[in-house]
Each structure stands twice: as C-alpha cells, then as structure tokens.
Amino acid sequence: MSAATTPLASTVATAQQVATFWLADAGANLKNATPYAVQTAVRAARGGGGGPDGKPGYVPPLQGPTSPEGKLPTTSGKVFFVGADGQPHWCTGTAMQSAYLNVVATAGHCVYDTEGYNFTLDKWVFVPGYSEGTTPFGLYVGKQASAHYDFDVYKDYDSDYAFVNVYNGVVSSSSGVLTDSGRLGDSVGGQGLTYNQPTNSSVDVFGYPAGPNPDGTQPYTGQTLERSHGKTFNAKAPAIKGEDLIGVNSPFTGEGSLGSSWLLNYGNGNRSGYLNGITISVSDTDGDNRYDTSVSPYFDGELYGVYSAAKNLWTGAIA
C-alpha cells in the first residue's frame, strides 16, 4: 500500500478551535494570510520517465451548483494553514468526488511541513470560492490527510500530492457561534479523477496565482480564480528529484497557484472534469524572466491508491 494517512484536526473540539481561529474578527486571519512561498519555482525541462503503470482509470465528477462566475468551477478554492514561520498562508485546493463528499486535493507540501519541525502544517482549512475574506460556501476544517508514502517519508516530489478529508462546513455568526453548512460536495460538487493518461493531453488549469515573475511583473492578484489552457508533456526537475513529472504551458506564477487543478475534459456547461494534475511548482523554461510552465506529478495507479485511501473515510460535523 503506497498511502500514508495522517491526522490534522482529529477531534471535534480541535476542529472548532481551528475554525474559530480563521473566522474570528470577521475572518481577519483569512484576509491577512499570504500566498505560500515554499518550492514555488524550479528549473524544469522536457523529458523524464513518468508514464502509465497500468490501464487508464476514471472516477466520474459530481456536478455542483450554478456558479456565479459562469464558466469557472465552484470546486476551486484556497487552502489556508499556519506555516513553519508561524504565519497564515494559503495555496489552491479542489473539492473532489468521494463516498462522503468530503475530499480536497492539493499539493503535498501544502499539507505536510517541509520547512519546519512539525509533521503537518497547522490549522489546515479549505474555503471554496474564497474571495477577499468571504466564505461563500462555508469553511471546511481538515480532519486527516492521505499522501504517498514516498512523499510523507522521503519528500519525493514525484509524489507531491495529498487528499484531505474535511469535516462539514461551518459559517460563523456575528456572535461567533459556528453553524453547520453541510458536506463539501453537496455545496460545491466534486471533480472527477483520471490516471494513467497519455501526455500531450489538453487540460484546463484553475488556481489563484499571486506572486511576481522573475522580472518583477505581477500579472495576478491572487484574489480571483484564474484559468489557463495547454497540453501536457513529460518533464523533469532534478533539483527536487523530480524525474517523473509532467508539465503544461501556463503563465501562472508560483506563489498562490501551488495546488492548482489540471482538469481533463473540462466542460464549461457543467463546470466539471477529471483531475489529471496538481501544480507543485512553476518554471521559466525559455529564460525570458517570466514563468511559462507549471509542473505536476504524473498521475498513475499509485496516485489512485492514495486517493482510494481517502475516498471512503467519513468525517461528520463539528457544529
């Protein structure tokens, strides 16, 4: 078994404290959080050996409610946590289809602490549709995380992905009382999953890029969900021992876009598709001081094994 499952907020009392930390003072900690700046850029190149380890597989998506943004998915949002520096930060995350409609996909190093002495990042939550301090679908506290054993133990970036089971969402009243807002999938839907796909596949990338390019330009604010489109190719990034990665042409900058979803066969009408990649870093491959490529682990049968460890775990409510 390639999966390792790790507790986050393992008790209801702890989860309530985490939710209050983020929602108190009109969401001050959410508003003050900055994009996570760990492993945001690498030197990547075409090549690498990532490829199928079996037959292609699919998990169908669960369509969500009508999106106020029209063609953008309601499943995308920000994951918030306290980093090794003791400060609040965020990455991008995606709600996934699962048995209990409670799974979020993101980069492994947006869950596991690769910088400090803690095993996982602290006070981990997911806010789908986040915009300027608002929680339109509620705030979902992480209960447990499933990752590949090789990333959990060895920090192998070929396996830099994680699937987090979250409790039911909560919203906070003016008096600070937490109210249950239901299961994640019932609120926003859930993306499907596919693995052992050929490269040269067209994908749509959704995330919240925020950081600057190497030349200092800052094309994104991190306040709104952004979209790019490109074809995947085999990639490698030796500095992070990434030999079996895939890349996609994308102008996203690294800070903020870590954890962005790469969706195969995305439909504008139903705003759903199949997760086929997760941004773990970006690269400037042509040397013009602007990022042009995002990189992801290749999704193979071992990734499906990690997802399978999370898809049937029940969480429940905290309010």
N, C-alpha and C positions, 0 to 999 in steps of 0.2 A: 504494500500500500504506500503510495507516494505522498499522501496527505498528512499534515500535522495540524491539529485543531488546538487553538489557544484561547483561554478566556480573556475577555475585555472587562465589561461591567457585568460580573457573573451573578449578582444578586439584584433584586428589585430596589432595595434601599440604595445601593451604589448607583444604579441607573438613574434613580430620581435625583440624586446629588449631581450627577453629570448633566442631566437635562437642565436643572436649575442653574448650574454654572454658566451655560450658554444662553439661557433665556432671560436670566435676571437683568434688571436695569434696561429693559426694552431691547434685549439682545446685544448689549454693549460688547461682550467678548466676540460675538459673531462679527460685528462691524469692525472691531479692532484687529481681527485676525489678518495675517499677511500670507501671500502665496508661499508654499513650501519651496525652499531653495536648495534642497538636497538632491544631488545627482540629476540636475536639470539638463545638462549638456554633455555630450560625449563626442569623440571623434569616430564617426561611423563610416563604413564603406560597403559597397555592394559585395556580395559573396556570402560565405557562411554555409553551414550544413543543415540548417533547420528544414525538416520535411516530415511527411506523414509517417506515423508508426503503426498505421492500420487503416481501416476503411473510414471514409468521411462519415461524420455523425452530426445530427441536428437535434436541438431542443427548440420547439416552436415558441414564438413570443406570445405574450399576453397583452392585447391591445388596451391602452389606457384611455382616460377621458379626453375630451376635446381639449386641445392645447390652445391657450390664449395667444401663443406665438405662431399659430398656424402650422407650419411645416416642421417645427422643431420638436424633439421628443420631450414628453413630460418626465421621462425616466432619468434624465440627466440632472445632476445637482452637484453640490460641494460636500466633501467630507471634511469635517473640522476635527482638530485634535491639538493637544499641547505637545510641543516638540521637546527635544533634549535640552533646548535652551530655556525651557520654562515658559515660552511664549505661545500664544494661539496661532495656528497656521491652518491652511486648507489646501486640498487637492481636488480633483474632479472624481466623481463616482457615478455609477449607473445601477439603477434598480433592475434586477433580473427575475425571470420566471423561476419559480420554485414551488415545492409542495405547499409551503405555508406562506408564500408570497412575502418573504422576509429577507431576501439576499441582495447585497450590494457588491458590485465588482469594482476593484480599483487596483492601482499598482501595489505590489507587496511592500515597498518601502514607504507607502503612505499609510501603512498599518503597523509594521514592525520597525522598531527603533534601530537604525543602522549607524547612528551618530553617538548615542549615549550609552548608559548602563542599564536602561530599562529594556525589558524584553519586547514590549509593545508600546506604541505611542499612547499617551494618556488622554482620557476623556474623549473618546472617539464617537462621533455622531455623523449622521447623514442628513442633509437638508435638500430634498429635490426641489428644483425650480427656484433655488435661492436667488434673491435679488435685493441688494442694498439693505440688508438687515431683516428682510421679511422671510417668513417660513410659510409659504402659501399652502403647502400640503402637510405641514407639521414637521417635527424634529424627531429623528429616529436614533436611539442610542444603541451602539453596537454591543452585543452580548458575547459573541465569540467569533474568532477568525479562523479560516482554513487556508493554509498555504502549502506549497510544495515543500517537502522535507528538505530538499537541497537549498531552497532559499531560507527557510526557517533556521537551518543549522549552519550552512556554509555561505550564505549570501550570494548564491549563484544567480546572476541577473538574467540568465536564460529562463529562469522560473520566477521572475519578479512580478507576481500577480497574487491577489488574495480575494477571497469571497467571504464577506462578513454577514453574519446573521444579526438582524436588528430586531429590537422589541417593537411593539406597536408604537405608532407616532404619538406625540403629545404636543399640545399647544398650552400656552400659559396665559392666565387671566391677569387683569391689572393688579389683582391682589397676590399674584404669584402661585395660585393653585394650578396644578397640572391637570389637564383634561385629555382623555384618550381620543385620538383621531383615527384609530383603526390601523389595519395592516398596510404596509407599504404598497404591495401590489394592487390592493383594492383602491388605493388613492391615485396611483400614477401608472399602473400597468407594469410590465416587466419585459425586458428584451430577451430574445432567444439566444441560443449559443450554437456555434458550429466549430468543428475542429477537423484536423487532417485535410484542410483545403489546399488546393494548389496556390502558389504565389502567382502574381500577375492578375489578382482579383481586384475588382473595383470596390472600394469601401468609402463610406462617409465617416469622417472623424468629428466628434462632438466634444467640446470641452470649454474651459474657462481660462484661456491663456491670458497672462497678465504681465510677464516680465519683459525686459528690453531685449532687442537684438544686440549682437556684439558691437555694432556701430552706434549704439545708443538710442536708436529709434525705438519707439514703444507703440506698436500698431494696435494693441489691445489693452483694455482697461481691467479685465477680469470680472467686471460687473454683470456681463451678459453672456449667455451661451452662444458660442461661435461654431461655425461649421466649415469644414474643408473637404475636398474630394480628391481621391487619387488611386493609383494602382499599387498593390503591394509587390515587394521584391525581397529576395534573400539579402540579409545584412549581417554585419558583424561589428562589434565594438570591443577590441581586445583589452582596452584599459579597464573594463568592468567584467572581463572574462565572458563577454557575450559572443559566443561563437555560433549560436543557432537562433538568431533574431530575424525579424522581418522589418522592413522599412516601408514608409509611404511618403510620397511627396506631399508636404504640408508646410505652410508658412507659420504655423503655431510656434510661439516662443515657449520655453520650457516651464518657467515658473507659472503655476496655476494649471497648466494643462497635463501635469502628471496624473495618470489615471483616466485620461480621456478614452472614450469608447470608439472602437473601429467597428462600424456596423456594415455587414454584408447584406445586400438586397434590401436596403432601407427603403421603405415606402412613405412618400410624403403624405399620402392619404390617411394611412393608419399609424404613422409615426413610429413604426417598429421595424426591426430587422434582426440580424443574428450577430452577436458579438463575436468578432474574429481577431481582435487585437486590443491591447491596452497600452497607452503611451507610458513608457518608463523613462524616456529622455528624448532630447531633440539634438539635431546636428546641423552644422553648416558644412555641407559637403563640397560646395564649389568655391569656397574661400572668398565670398563677397561680403562677409561680415553680417549676413542675415541668415537666420535659420530657414532651411528648406526641406528638412526631413524629420519625421517622427519615427521612433523605433519602438518595437514591442517584442515580447517573447513570441515564438511561433506556437500557435495553439494546436497541441497534439492530444493523443489519448491520455497522457499523464495529466494534462490540464483538466480534461473531463473528469478524471479521477478525483482531483481536488474539488471541482465544482460538485461532484456527486457526494462528497463528504459533507457539504454544506446544504445541499438542496432539500434534504429531508429532516433538518433539525428544527424543532419547534422552539419558539421564544416566548410569546404571550405579551401581556400588557403590564405597564408599570404604573398606570393611573386608573 
